[in-house]
Amino acid sequence: MLKRTVALMLAFALITGAVGCKKEEIVLKPVESSDVADAGGSTEDGGSNTKEYQRVVIATGALGTSYTPLFADTVGDLRIEDLTQVKLLSHTASGAPDYEGSIASFRMSQDLAEGTTTVTVRIKDGIVFADSTELTVDDVIFTYYVVADSSYNGYYRNVASILKGLNGYRVNNTGADAITITDEMVKQALTEDADVMLFISNSIIRPVLEKEKQWCEDNWSSYADRGYGSSAADFFISLYILPMMVDYDAAGKDFDRIVEDAIEIYGADYSSLGMYYRGSATYFQDEAFILSRKKLEEKYYAVYGGEATDVITGVEKVDDHTVNLTFESLNASEVEEALSIPVLSLNHYGNRGYNYDSAYFGVNRGDVSSILEKGGDFYGGGRYLFRAGNDSRARLVRNDRYYKASKSDPYEVVLFHMGSGATKAALRAGTIDAGGFRIESKTDIEDITAETSEQGIQLKTVGTGFCSFFGVNGSAVKVGEEQDSEASKCLRQALLTALSVNREHYRKELGLTSMSTTINSLASVGSWAYNADRQEPYAATPDGSSLYSFDDDFDVRQAKAIEEIKQLLTAAGYTLSDRTNKFTDAPDGAKMTYTVGINPSVDNEEAILAIINQASEILKSLGLGFKIATIESDEAFKQYMSDECELWVDWCKVEAAPNAAKLFSSTGDGARYGEIRPDIEAQCKYFDSEFNKSAAATIYDSLMDDLYSYGLILPVYESNTGLGLRTEQPFTPSRWIEPLDVPGVIGQVALEDDAGNLS
């Protein structure tokens, strides 16, 4: 199986690598007059083109073939879903919630004691699906019952998990809501709970190995001359047993016995099986976590008790246009995400026996396969109608029945699957109108600009929300035993001042201005949480004035930083020699040299290494220094974080509405801030409960001030992607790109997911 997988991956790479190099690769059939009629457009002289007809070709991630709303399983399919469906809560092009422009009005209330948010949703008049069928709350209720079903395992399963009563409905037991099963419990059970481990073995290990036995028998003849032994059983042993047990003895055993031995050898080790089955240790991870949680739930409910339930208590119909949705969360971001699920048409995808009062919600409980059986046509009520698609391209036409339809939108949109490299080639060739690509070198933008400037291609950079930062372990970097003493704060501030002073210099010096943006707060540039007026961190004198002038050159900034660091280290208790003007002794509990570990997955590593090395030179001039820990893998970095690390460089995904509790609480790898400020987590929860973004931004700013004052964090860069737009079209790019620039369509997609599934 491993050899087969590698061959398929190579074939895929060859295919995707060629995409976009020739213009004829993106030739599509002409628009049909029937399409125009379907979309409500007008024809000119009975011909096949509308007066407003325009075609836009956009590069996107991998496309699948299910093409059913709520069941998108690739990056590209999710983009089609964004364009063809309506959601209760819509978003602006930047990703911010658009309450005024949505299909419903919302009234929210929170019960702080219960930790719940109730949203009264009223559907606006005139909202229809593609066939003019009116959209009502029955469609909304049907949608939530689909994603709540125990058999649903699509993209939105976890998004809706905060619905009150959802867990009880999934397991048909009201006791579910009284039990909390954390991710850590689920993870721990995979290696420590015998019942869960047996469940994993029977649900993943056994069926996969039994299937591979059959595959080896069917395909052995093709591999007989490649050194895998003399039989299908030997072939199986080579692929699956010898990598786990080199001294395995198969003497006298038939094939069935060998398979049973393999099942016993793997036990619940789905990671190793994933590696030898698909070349990825995480291949079965999501499935294993879901199965582990399911088995834990069964065990807990058996003890706790409870009653059977036919309904989700958090979904309460008021009338045909109004529904109350109650969420077990005070987190504005989580609630907004749970409101952003595409509304599935009950008339098109559901069973006609829907009856809210009789607790039948349009789908057979425990089996949502009937929705997929309706056909993959992405039927919906969004801005575009799905017309055709395969795993390389999809064709959409404008839906003039969309509630915000505009005749100035392009009539046809083609989403074309290509990886980041192929997108660059297609932009150079002029065969696509728009595409996002990862900026992999400092010349990417310049090269494409040079080749396309005469073709009307506008290039810009777009922030991804992937932000790098320096973190300091307050429990390891301190003076004496007091982590929150003024001396400890001064020590950490001194180290971060040395690192902060040259962030912008090396971004420019190394030509990385197109690859990243220097940030002064751990928030995506342009998000509501980002304060564009925030002063550089660790660049203020004790009286609050700026340490540096905007026009200061490199040497001047260095000199001013050294003087500030000298004062901070003196305040921390370091001994300064009058003769050498260097520090000779560290106070109790402190050190003269500190180690920095770097996550190997962090972007802009060249600049970050330069920052650390130059900061070390600054400290060496004062008798101290940094050294860099050699970390070669993500696993090694996790181990470093779990040990007594001192400083580290990591990255995090900071969305338009950052979840501060996850970033700054004391629970997560290396998040040691809570040991110094136990109230930070409570402060974050208050921040998360705020739906008022202005108030939330103020609280977020205060939180960053706390972290800076304790010398715990230094934001560095936000990574950018490149975005190419063709400007030679007769319509204004800013006009047509806005409705298409939903998060992830172009420019804002995590491009490493281009060829992969959403898992």
N, C-alpha and C positions, 0 to 999 in steps of 0.2 A: 504493500500500500504506500509506503514511503517513496519508493521509486516512481510509482504512478503519479503521486502528488507533485513531485519535483518536475516531472515531465510536463504536466499540465501547467504549472507555474511558469515554466520557460516558454511554453507556447503562448500563454497569455501575455507575457512580457513582450514577445516579438510582435504580437498583434497590436497591442496598445502603443508600442513604441513607434509604429508606422502611422498611426492616426494623425491627421492634420498636416501631413507633409505634402499632400497633393490636393488640389482644389476639388477634383472629381470625387474625392472621398465623401464629400458632404453634398452631393447632388440628390435632391428629393423631388418627388413627383409634384407637378403644379397643383396649386390650390384648386379644389373642385367647386363648381357652383353650388353643389348640395351643401358643402361646408358653410358657404356664405349664408345660405338660407337658414341652416341650422343655428347659426350664430346671430341671426336677426339683422344681418348686414344687407346692403343693397348692391346690385350688380350694375355694371355700366354697359349699356347696349346689349344686354343679354349675355355678356361674356363671362369669363370665369374669374375675373379679378374685381375686387371692390375698389371704389375710388380711394379708400383709405388704406388699401392693402400694403402691408410691409411685412417682410420676414426678418426675424432676428434669430441668429444662431448663437447659442450660449454653451460654453464648455461646462460640464458638471461632473460629479463623481459617478461611481459605478451605478448602472441601472439594472433592475431585476426584471421579473416578468409577472409578478402577482398582480400589480396594478390595481389594488383594491385599497380604498381608504382605511386607515388604522392598521393596515397589514404591510406597510412599506418596510422592506428589509434591507435596503441599501441607501447610501447617501443620495444618489440621484433620484430614487423613487420618492424619498422624503421631499425633495425639491419639487417634484411634480405634484405631490400632495399639497404643498404650500400654495401652488398656483391654481389648483383645480377645486379646492375645498374652501368652505367658509367655516370659521371658528367662532365660538361665542365671543372670545376676546381677540381682537386683531392687534397687530403691532405695526409700528412705523418702520421705515427702511432701516433705521439704526437699531431696531430690536426692542425699543421701548413700548410698553403697553399703550394702546390707543383706545381709551374708554369711549371717547366721544364718537369715534369713527367705526365702532363695532356694530354688529347686527342686533345688539341688545343693550338695554340700560341696566345699570348695576347699582344696588344699594347694599352696603356692607356694614356689618356690626360684629363686634368681637366680645367674647366672654373671656376675660383674662383669667378668671378663677378656673374655668373649665379648659382653657387653652384652645378654644374653637373660634373659627371665623364663619359666619353665616352670610351668604351672598344671595340676595333676592334678584333673580334674573328675569327681565321682561323683554321678550322678543319684539323688535320693532315691526311695524306694519310694512308690507310690501317686500319682505324677504322671501325669495323663491329659489327652488332648485332649477336645474337646467331645463326641465320640461314644464316649468311654470307652476309646479306643485308648491303650495305654501309651506314654508318652514315653521313648525310649531314646537312647543316644548315637548311634545311626544317624541319628536326626532331627537331632542336633547336627552330625554330620559332613556330612550332606546340606546343611544350612544354610550352613556355611562354604564348601562347594564352590560353592554358588550365588553368594554374594557375591564369591568369588574368581574367578569365570568372567570371561573377557575380554569377554564380551558384556553383563555386568551393569553397569549405570550408575546404580544407585539410590542412595538416601541413605547406605547403609552401605558403599559401595565403599572410601572412604578410611579409614573406621573400622577395617576389618579389614586394612589394608595393612601392619600391623606383624607379621602372621603370618609366621613363618619359612618361606621357600620359596614364598610367595604370588606374588611377582613372576615367579619362574621358571616357575611353573605357568601364569600368565596368558599368557606369551609362548612357552611350551613350550621353554624353554631354561634349563639350569642355570646358565649364565653370568650370569643376571640378578642373582643374589645377590652377585656380586663387583663390581657396578657401582652407583655412587651417582649418581643424576640428581636434582639439587636443584631446588627451585622456581625459584631464580634462573636456573639453566641453561635451564629450560623457557621462562621469560619472555624471556630474552635471545635464544633461538633464533627466537622469533616475529618478530624484526626484523633478525636478523643471519645466520641459517642459510638459505642458498638452498634446500636440499632441504625444510626444514620450511616455509618460506614458500610454496613451490610446492604442497606437500601441503595447506596451509590454503586456498590459492586453489582447488584442485581439489575439496576436501572441503566448503568452506563457500561461498566467493564464487561459484563457477560454478553450483552447483545452485540457489542462492537466486535469482540473477539470471535464470537460465533459467526458473525457475518464475514469476518476476515478469513476464517477457516474456509468458508465457501468460495471466497474470492481467490484464495491460494489454489484451491482445487481447480477452479475454472481457468486460471491464468498461468499455472505452473509451467505448461509447455513453452510459453514465451520466454521463460527465464531459466530454462533447464541448463543452458550453457554459460551461465553467469556466476557460477560459484556459490550457489545457495543450497548445495547438497544434492541428493539424488531423488527427492520426492517432494510433493506438495507439503507434507508435514515438516520436512527439513526447511523448506522455504518459510513456513510459518514460524518455526523456531528461530531462524535467522533474523526475521523481521521483528518479532515481539518478545521472545524469551531470552535469547543471548544478550541483548542490551541490558537486561535486568539481572540475569544470573549466568555468568560466563561458564560455570561448571555444570550446567544442567545436563542430566543424563536421561536420554529418551529410550534407552535400551528396553525392549520388550513392551513398549507402550503403543497402543493404537492412537489414531489422530484425536478421537474424542477425549481420551485420557490426557493427551498433551494439552488440549484446550482447557480442560479442567485445571491442570497444573498452572497454566498461564493465568487463569482467573484468580487462583489462590495466590500466585506470586504478586500480582498487581494489587490485590485486596481492594482498597478504595483509592488507590493512587491514580487518579484521573489525570494528573499533570504529566506523569511519565507516559501514560497511554496516549495523551494528546500529542506529545512530542514524537512518538514513533508512528502514530497514525496520520497526523496532519502536519508534523514539523513545528508544532506550537504547544508549549506547555500550558497555555491558557485556552486552548481550543474548547475544552469541556467546562471551563470555569463557571460561566454563567449558568449553565444547566445544573452543575453540581450545587451551586449556591441555592438555586430555586428548589431543588430536591431536598437539600438539607433543611431549608426553612419549612418545607411541607411536612417532613417527618417530625421535626421539633414541634410544629403546631399540633399534629395528631397526638403526640405524647402529652403535651400540656393540656389539651382539651379533654383528653381521657381522664385526667386527674381533676381538672377544674370543674367540669360539668358544663351546663348551659343548655339552651333549647334551640331547636331547629328554627330557621328564619327564612322567609321568602322574599324579604325586601332589604334594600339598603336604606338605613334610617336617615342618612344624610341627603337623600334625594326625595323631596316632597313636592308633589304637584299642587299648585294653587288654582290655576285655570289654564285654558289652552295657550296662553301666552306668557304665563308666569310660573316659575319653579324656584323653590328654596334649595340651595346647595349648602350643606354644612361640612366644613373641613376641620379636621383635628390638627390645626396648625395656626400659629399667629404670624408665620413668616409670609410676608407679602409676596416674595418671589415664588414660593411654593404654591400659594393660592393662585397667583396669576398664571403659573404654568399649568395648573390643574384646570383652569378655565379656558385654556388654549388648545383644547382637543378638537379636531375636525368634527363637525356635526354630520353624522351619518344619516342618510335618507331612510326613514322607516318604510316608506312606500316602495322604495327600490330594493333595499337590502334586507328588510325585516319580514317577519311572518304577519299576515293580515289579521291573525287572531289577537293582536295586541289589545290588552285591556288592563289599564292601570289599576282600577278598583279590584280586579280579580288577581292581581299580582302576576300577570303574564305580560312580559315587556318586549315581545317581538322577536325573541331569540330563544331557542331551546336551551335551558340551563344545563351547563356542563358540556356543551358542544356548539361552538360558534362556526363550525366548518360550513354551515349553510350560507354564510355571508360570502365566503370565498367561492362557493359554487355558483353564485350569481354571475360570475364572469369578471375578468380583470379589465375594467374600462374606466376606472377612476371617476365614476359618476359623482357629480357634486354640484355645488352652486357657486364656485369660485370665479376668479377673473378669467380663467381659460377652461376650455373643454378639451379633454383628452381624445385624440383621434386615432393614433396608432403608435406602437412602440415595440422595441425589442431590447436586447441587452446592450445595444450600442447607441441607440438614439430614440427619442420620443418626439412626437409631433403634437402640438397643441394649437387650437384656434380660439380667437377671442369670444367670450361669452357676453353678448350684449344684454343678457338678462341679469347679470351680476349687479348687485345693489349699488356699487360704485363704478359701474362701467363707463368707459370713456372711448369715443371713436378715435381719439388721438393715440390710443394704445396700439402697438403693432398688431396686425391681424393674426399673424402666425408666429409662434415661438417654437424653435427646435432646440431641444436639449441634447447635447452630443457628449457621450462619455469619452473623456480623455484624461490621462494623468497629467501631472504638473508639467513634465517635460514636453509632452505632446501639445499642451496648451500654448507653451511658449512658441513652438514651431508654427502652430496654426495662426497665432497672432502675427508672426513674422510674414507668413504667407498671405495674410489677409483673408483667410477662409472662415474665420469666425468673427462675430460682432462683439463678443464680450467673453471674458474668461479670467478666472482667478488662478494664480499660481504661486507656489512657495518660492520665495526669494532665497536661493541656495548659495549665491555668491554676490559680492558687492558689484559685479559687472552686469548682473541680470537685467536690471532696469535700463542701464546705459546701452547695452547691446541691442535690446529690443527697440529702444527709442531711436537709435541710429538707423535701424533698418526699416522703421515704419513711419518715420516722421512725415514722409511725403505721401503716405497712404491714408492719412487722417486718423491714425490710431492715437488716442489719448491714453497715457499711462499714469497711474498714480499708485500710491501705497495706502493700504488699509490696515489698521490695527486688528490683531487677531484676538486680543484679550488674554494671550499667553504672556504673563509677566514674570520676569526673573527678579530675585531678591536675595540679599544677604540676610541670614538669620544668625542670632547669637544665643547660645545656650546660657541663660542666666544662672543656672545652677553650677556651671563649670567655669564661667568667666565672672569672677567676683573678688572682692577683697574681704578677707576674714570669712565669717559664716553668714553675714547679712547680705542677702541678694539685693535687697531694696535700699541699702544704705547709699548715702551720697557718694561715698568713695567708690562703691561698685558701679553706680551709674556713670561716674566720671571715667572710669576705666573703659567701659563698653563704648561710651561716646567717643573717647579718644581713638579707639580702634576703627570705629565706623567713620570718623572724620577723615582718617587716612584713606579709607576706601572710597568715600563719597567725592572727594575733591576732583578726581580725574574721570568721572563717569562720562561726561559730555566730551571731554578732550579726546578720549580714545575712540568714541563712536565716530567722531569726525576724522581723526588722524588715520584710522584704519579704513576709511571709506565705507562705513556701515550705515550711513544716514538713510539709505533706502530700505535697509533691513530692519531697523528698529527705531524706537523713539525713547528718549530718556524720560523717565517718569519720577515725580516727586511724591506720589502717593500710590499705594497698591490698589489701583483701579484702572480700568481700561480708559484710554484717552477718549473723551467725548461722552462717556457714560455719566449718569446723574451723580455718581459718587466721586467723580474726578474733579478736583479743585484746581483749575488752571492757574489760579493766583497764588498757589501755595509756594512758599519759599523753599529753596533747596534744603533738604534735611542735613543737619549737622553743619550748617553754614551761617550760624548766627552767634554773635557775641553774647555774653551774659546779660547785657542790657536790651537785647532783642534786635539790635541793628544787624545789617547784613555783614557777614565776615568778608565777602568778596564783592568786588565791583564787576558789573557785567562785562566791562572792557578789559579786565585783568588778563594778562597772558599767562601761559603755563607756569613760568618761573615765579611770577608774582603770587599766583594762587598757591603754589607749593610752599613758598616762604611763609605766607599768612597761615596756611594750614599747620605747618610745623610749630609755629608760635602758639597756636590754639591747642594743639595736642600736648605741647610741653606744659601748658597751664593745667590741662585736664589731668595729666598723669601726676603732676605735683599734688593736685587736690586729691588724687586717689591714694597718695602715700608712697609713691616711688621716690627713691633717693637720687638727687641730681648732683653730679660732680661739678664743682666750680672750675676745676682744672680742665676737664675734657668737654664740659657742657653736654654730657650724656648721662643717662640714668644708669646707675650701677647695681641697684638692688630693688627687688620687687617687694611690696608689702606682703604680709602673711596671707596666704591663700591665692595670691596672684602669681603671674609668670612673666618671664621676659620674652618668650616666644609662644605664639598661639597657632594652632593648626586650622586650616580651612579646607573643608571637603566640598567637591563640586559634583553635583548630579550630572552624569554623562549625557543626559537627555536635554540639558539646558541649551537654549539658543544663544548666539552671539558669544560663543565660548572664547573666541580670539580676543575680544575686547575685555571680557571678564578676567581672563588670565593676565592681560596687560595691567588691568586695574589692581589686581592682587600683587603682582610683582612690583609695580611702582609704589604701592602702599607699603610694601615690605622695605623698599629702599628708604622711604620716609622714616619708618620706624627704626631702621638700622642706623640712620644718622643720629638717632636719639638713644641707641643702645638696645633696642628691642627688635622684633621682626615677626614675619609670618612665614609659615611653610605650608605647602599644598599637599594634602593627602591624595595619593594616587588611587582613584576609584574608577574601575573599568566597566561596571555594569550597574543597572538599576538595583539589582539584588544586593550588590556590595554597598551601594549608597544607603539602602534601607538598613543594612547591618550597621553602618557607620552612625546613622541617626539613632539607632537603638542603643548604641554604646554611649560612652560619655563624650560625645562630640563637643567641640568648642565653638567653631563658626562653620557655616555651610552656605553654599549657593544652591538654590532650588528654584523651581518655577511653579506657577499655579495658574489655573484658568480662572480669570476674574471676569464674570459675566457683566452685562449691563447693570444688573442688580446683584452685586457680590454678596455671597452668603458669608458674612463676617464671622458668624459663630463657628463655621468649619475652619476658617483660616486662622483664627486667633484663639480658639479655646484651648484648653489643656489636654484635649483628647487626641489625637492624631500624631503621626510620626514626627518627632522633633518639635512639636508645638509646645515649647516649654514655658510659654508666656504666663500661663495660669499659675505657675509656681510662684511667680512674683506678684501678679495681680489677680487674686482669686475672684475679684469682682468683674473682670473683663468678660467672662462668659455671660454673666447676668446682664451686663451692659449690651452685649451683642444681641441677646434675646429681645431686649427692649428695642434695639435698632431694627431687628427683623420684623417686629410687630407693626412697624410704621408703614402705612400705605402712603403717607404724605412724603414724597420724595425729597422735598426741600428740607423738612425736619430730619429725615433720615440722613441726608448728606451732611447736615450739621453734626449729627451724632457720630457719623463715620469719621469726619474730620477730627473730632475730639478723640476718638479712639486712636487714630494715627498719631496725634500729639502725645498720647500716653505712651505708645510704643517707642516713639522717638526719645521722649524724656527719660525712659528707662534704658535706652541704648540697646534695643532688642531687634531692630529690623531696619534694613536699608533697601528700598526699591531701586532697581537698576534700569531695566529696559522692558518695553512692550515690543514683542516681535511683530513684524509687518508681513503682509502678503502683497503681491503685486496684483493690480487690477487693470486689465486692458479693455478699452471701449472704443468702438469705431465711431468716429464723429462725422463721417461723410454722408450718413443717412439724411434724408430730407427732413426728418423730424429731430427735435432737440434731444440729445442723449439724456440729459437730466430729467426729461419728462418721462421717457419710456423706461429708464432704468430704475426709477423709484419704486414702481409696483413690483418689479422683479427682484429687487435687492433685499428680499427677505433674508434673515440670517442664514447663511450657508449656501445660497444659490450661487453667488459669485463674490469673490473677494473676501468673504468672511467665513469660508468653509475651512474646517481643519483638514488640510490637504493630504495629510498622511492617511486619511480614511478613503482616499479616492478609489482604491480598488478593493475595498473591504466592506463588510457588513456593518450595520449600526451597532452591533454588540461590542 
